[in-house]
């Protein structure tokens, strides 16, 4: 800390930086900064409210509800209280949705998990990964780098290897750590979805986004990317529903543009869209002898795939998401 700076100011600075991290969807870092602010000054209501937002973004609805309830006990300002009550409404709604969540999505995810875990032979032997949390993270980061270099196919294989490894039970230091597993798989499915999108595999992209959302229902990135995939598949109404849901989680000008575009599309005769490439099972992808290394999708979906004659996707950029690496 800087000498001569009051404790109150230190708390405010942590809270302000947390708000910037929330805008960038760096929710874990935002939670850490808010907690630091509250350790210094427990009465910092903004820090408590922002931690509720960040925890909600991480899918930690019960923790977020605890924070927002604490905020509401002290708030008297009408405008601020309205914002906190709206956040509480969204949290309660997500808890109801989660508790009564259709078993269909969970069953589908469980089937893939069981299928991958049952395959004792490594389906991606060409992708090296140590059987530890650190080893999986290193492999994911290699996939991110390959994605950034434009090698989307190999990036997809790296993410598939990580998904297989996370589900295999082979990670020595992850036994029983369901929180780590769910958070890791949610990010991996989200990243692989973007790699599929870059390869024009719209159905695969939609499926991976759905798997990610089964673990993190409030992920704005997954909702945004599924909206883009569904738009490509001609599922405009479903894409609009996803875009609106993402906008509720993360208000952003680009999401407003996407919602408006999809709303306009539902009002006119749908145009002929590119034929969707059939979904390729992750295990089948492993047999591709000439698969190139891929790179991990940056958390932001900036820019459309730049191949000759390809049409740019106007709102490809993921709103307020860092472009360097996935969450």
C-alpha positions in Angstrom: 0.0 0.0 0.0 1.0 3.6 -0.5 1.9 5.5 2.7 -0.2 8.5 3.4 -3.3 7.0 1.6 -6.3 6.4 3.8 -7.8 3.0 4.4 -11.0 4.2 2.9 -9.3 5.3 -0.3 -7.6 1.9 -0.6 -10.9 0.2 -0.3 -12.4 2.4 -2.9 -9.5 1.8 -5.3 -9.9 -2.0 -5.0 -13.7 -1.6 -5.6 -13.2 0.6 -8.7 -10.7 -1.9 -10.1 -13.1 -4.7 -9.5 -15.7 -2.8 -11.5 -13.3 -2.6 -14.4 -12.7 -6.4 -14.2 -16.4 -7.0 -14.2 -16.7 -5.0 -17.4 -14.0 -7.3 -18.9 -15.7 -10.4 -17.5 -12.7 -11.1 -15.3 -15.1 -12.2 -12.6 -12.7 -14.2 -10.4 -10.3 -11.2 -10.3 -13.2 -8.9 -9.5 -14.3 -11.1 -6.6 -10.8 -11.0 -5.2 -10.6 -7.2 -5.5 -14.0 -6.8 -3.9 -13.0 -9.1 -1.0 -9.8 -7.0 -0.5 -11.9 -3.8 -0.4 -14.3 -5.3 2.1 -11.4 -6.6 4.3 -10.3 -3.0 4.6 -13.7 -1.4 4.9 -16.6 -3.8 5.6 -19.1 -0.9 5.2 -18.1 -0.4 1.5 -21.5 -1.2 0.0 -20.3 -0.8 -3.6 -17.7 -3.4 -3.1 -20.3 -5.8 -1.7 -22.7 -5.1 -4.6 -20.0 -5.6 -7.2 -18.9 -8.8 -5.5 -22.5 -10.0 -5.9 -22.3 -9.1 -9.6 -19.0 -10.9 -10.1 -20.2 -14.0 -8.1 -23.3 -14.1 -10.2 -21.2 -13.9 -13.3 -19.3 -17.0 -12.0 -22.5 -18.9 -11.5 -22.2 -18.7 -7.7 -25.8 -17.6 -7.2 -26.1 -18.5 -3.6 -23.0 -16.5 -2.6 -24.2 -13.6 -4.8 -27.6 -13.7 -3.1 -25.9 -13.4 0.3 -24.0 -10.3 -0.8 -26.9 -8.6 -2.4 -29.1 -9.2 0.7 -26.4 -7.6 2.8 -26.4 -4.6 0.5 -30.2 -4.2 0.6 -30.2 -4.1 4.4 -28.4 -0.7 4.3 -29.4 0.9 1.0 -31.8 3.8 1.3 -31.2 5.6 -2.0 -34.1 4.7 -4.3 -32.1 4.4 -7.5 -29.3 2.3 -6.0 -31.9 0.1 -4.2 -33.7 -0.5 -7.5 -30.5 -1.8 -9.1 -29.8 -4.1 -6.2 -33.4 -5.4 -6.2 -33.2 -6.1 -9.9 -29.9 -8.0 -9.4 -31.6 -10.0 -6.6 -34.5 -10.8 -8.9 -32.1 -12.1 -11.6 -30.3 -14.2 -9.0 -33.5 -15.7 -7.6 -34.7 -16.4 -11.1 -31.5 -18.2 -12.0 -31.7 -20.3 -8.9 -35.3 -21.3 -9.7 -34.1 -22.1 -13.3 -31.2 -24.1 -12.0 -33.2 -26.0 -9.4 -35.9 -26.9 -11.9 -33.5 -27.1 -14.9 -34.5 -29.6 -17.5 -32.7 -32.8 -17.1 -32.2 -33.0 -20.9 -29.2 -30.7 -21.0 -27.7 -32.4 -17.9 -28.3 -35.8 -19.3 -26.7 -34.9 -22.6 -23.6 -33.5 -20.8 -23.5 -36.6 -18.6 -23.6 -38.9 -21.6 -20.6 -37.2 -23.2 -18.8 -37.2 -19.8 -19.4 -40.9 -19.4 -18.5 -41.7 -23.0 -15.2 -39.8 -22.7 -14.3 -41.2 -19.3 -15.1 -44.7 -20.4 -12.6 -44.4 -23.2 -9.5 -45.4 -21.3 -7.2 -45.0 -24.3 -6.2 -41.4 -24.9 -8.1 -40.3 -28.0 -5.6 -37.4 -28.6 -2.2 -39.0 -28.2 -0.6 -36.3 -30.4 -1.6 -33.6 -27.9 0.7 -33.8 -24.9 -0.7 -33.0 -21.4 0.5 -33.8 -17.9 -2.2 -35.4 -15.7 -2.4 -32.5 -13.2 -4.4 -29.3 -13.0 -1.3 -27.3 -14.0 -0.7 -29.7 -16.9 -4.3 -29.3 -18.2 -4.1 -25.5 -17.8 -0.8 -25.5 -19.8 -2.4 -27.5 -22.6 -5.4 -25.2 -22.6 -3.0 -22.2 -22.9 -1.2 -23.8 -25.9 -4.6 -24.2 -27.5 -5.3 -20.5 -26.8 -2.0 -19.6 -28.5 -2.7 -21.8 -31.5 -6.1 -20.1 -31.8 -4.6 -16.7 -31.8 -2.2 -17.8 -34.5 -5.2 -18.9 -36.7 -4.8 -22.6 -36.3 -8.3 -23.3 -35.3 -8.4 -27.1 -36.0 -5.4 -27.8 -33.7 -6.8 -25.5 -31.1 -10.0 -27.5 -31.2 -8.0 -30.7 -30.6 -6.2 -29.2 -27.7 -9.5 -28.2 -26.1 -10.9 -31.6 -26.8 -7.9 -33.3 -25.1 -8.4 -31.1 -22.1 -12.1 -31.9 -21.9 -11.3 -35.6 -22.1 -8.6 -35.3 -19.4 -10.9 -33.3 -17.1 -13.5 -36.1 -17.4 -11.1 -39.0 -17.3 -10.4 -39.0 -13.6 -6.7 -39.2 -14.3 -5.9 -35.7 -12.9 -4.1 -36.6 -9.6 -4.7 -33.3 -7.8 -8.4 -32.9 -8.8 -10.1 -35.8 -7.1 -13.4 -34.6 -5.7 -12.9 -31.0 -6.7 -16.2 -30.5 -8.5 -16.0 -26.7 -8.4 -12.7 -26.7 -10.3 -14.0 -29.4 -12.8 -17.2 -27.5 -13.6 -15.4 -24.1 -14.0 -12.7 -25.7 -16.2 -15.1 -27.6 -18.4 -17.4 -24.6 -18.8 -14.4 -22.6 -20.1 -13.2 -25.4 -22.4 -16.5 -26.0 -24.0 -16.8 -22.3 -24.6 -13.4 -22.0 -26.1 -13.9 -25.1 -28.3 -17.2 -23.7 -29.5 -15.5 -20.6 -30.8 -12.9 -22.8 -32.6 -15.8 -24.7 -34.2 -17.4 -21.3 -35.2 -14.1 -20.2 -36.9 -14.2 -23.5 -38.8 -17.8 -22.9 -39.9 -19.1 -25.8 -37.8 -22.2 -24.0 -36.6 -23.9 -27.1 -35.1 -20.8 -28.1 -33.2 -20.4 -24.6 -31.9 -24.0 -24.5 -30.7 -23.7 -27.8 -29.0 -20.5 -26.8 -27.1 -22.1 -23.5 -26.0 -25.0 -25.5 -24.7 -22.7 -27.7 -22.7 -20.9 -24.7 -21.3 -24.2 -23.1 -20.3 -25.3 -26.3 -18.5 -22.4 -25.6 -16.1 -22.5 -21.8 -16.2 -26.0 -20.6 -17.1 -25.1 -16.9 -16.8 -22.1 -16.9 -19.1 -22.6 -14.0 -21.4 -19.8 -15.2 -23.8 -21.5 -18.6 -24.2 -24.9 -17.1 -24.8 -23.4 -14.6 -27.3 -21.5 -17.3 -29.2 -24.5 -19.6 -29.3 -26.6 -16.7 -30.6 -24.1 -16.2 -33.4 -24.1 -20.0 -34.2 -27.8 -20.2 -34.2 -28.1 -17.2 -36.4 -25.8 -19.0 -38.9 -28.0 -22.1 -38.6 -31.1 -20.0 -39.5 -32.5 -20.3 -35.9 -33.2 -16.6 -35.7 -35.8 -16.7 -32.9 -33.6 -18.9 -30.7 -30.6 -16.7 -31.5 -32.6 -13.6 -30.4 -33.5 -15.3 -27.1 -29.8 -16.0 -26.4 -28.8 -12.5 -27.3 -31.4 -11.0 -25.0 -30.3 -13.2 -22.2 -26.7 -12.2 -22.7 -27.7 -8.6 -22.7 -29.4 -9.0 -19.3 -26.2 -10.5 -17.9 -23.9 -7.9 -19.5 -25.3 -4.7 -20.9 -23.2 -3.8 -23.9 -23.6 -1.7 -27.0 -22.5 -4.6 -29.3 -25.1 -6.9 -27.8 -27.7 -4.2 -28.4 -26.7 -4.1 -32.0 -27.0 -7.9 -32.2 -30.4 -7.9 -30.6 -31.6 -5.2 -33.0 -30.3 -7.1 -36.0 -31.9 -10.4 -35.0 -35.1 -8.6 -34.2 -35.1 -7.1 -37.7 -34.4 -10.5 -39.2 -37.5 -12.0 -37.5 -39.6 -9.4 -39.1 -38.6 -10.3 -42.7 -38.5 -13.4 -44.8 -35.5 -15.4 -43.7 -32.7 -15.4 -46.3 -31.1 -18.6 -47.5 -28.3 -19.4 -45.1 -25.2 -21.6 -45.5 -25.8 -25.3 -45.0 -24.7 -26.4 -41.5 -21.9 -28.8 -41.3 -23.0 -31.9 -39.3 -21.8 -32.1 -35.7 -18.6 -34.1 -35.4 -18.1 -36.0 -32.2 -15.1 -34.9 -30.3 -13.7 -38.5 -30.3 -14.1 -38.9 -34.1 -12.1 -35.7 -34.6 -9.1 -37.4 -33.0 -8.8 -39.7 -36.0 -8.1 -36.9 -38.4 -4.6 -37.7 -39.5 -3.9 -34.3 -41.0 -5.4 -32.2 -38.2 -3.4 -28.9 -37.8 -2.6 -27.4 -34.4 -5.2 -24.9 -33.3 -5.1 -21.9 -31.1 -7.3 -21.1 -28.1 -10.1 -18.8 -28.7 -9.6 -15.4 -27.3 -12.3 -14.6 -24.8 -13.5 -11.9 -27.2 -14.8 -12.9 -30.6 -13.3 -10.1 -32.4 -13.4 -10.2 -36.2 -14.8 -12.7 -38.6 -12.9 -15.6 -40.2 -10.6 -14.1 -42.8 -10.6 -16.6 -45.7 -10.9 -15.6 -49.3 -14.4 -14.8 -50.3 -15.7 -15.3 -46.7 -18.4 -12.8 -45.6 -17.4 -10.9 -42.4 -19.6 -11.5 -39.4 -20.5 -8.0 -38.3 -20.8 -8.6 -34.6 -18.4 -11.4 -34.2 -16.6 -9.6 -31.4 -17.7 -10.8 -28.0 -18.8 -7.7 -26.1 -16.3 -6.5 -23.5 -14.3 -9.7 -23.5 -10.5 -9.6 -23.5 -9.0 -10.7 -26.8 -5.8 -12.4 -25.5 -7.1 -15.5 -23.8 -10.2 -17.3 -22.5 -11.6 -16.8 -19.1 
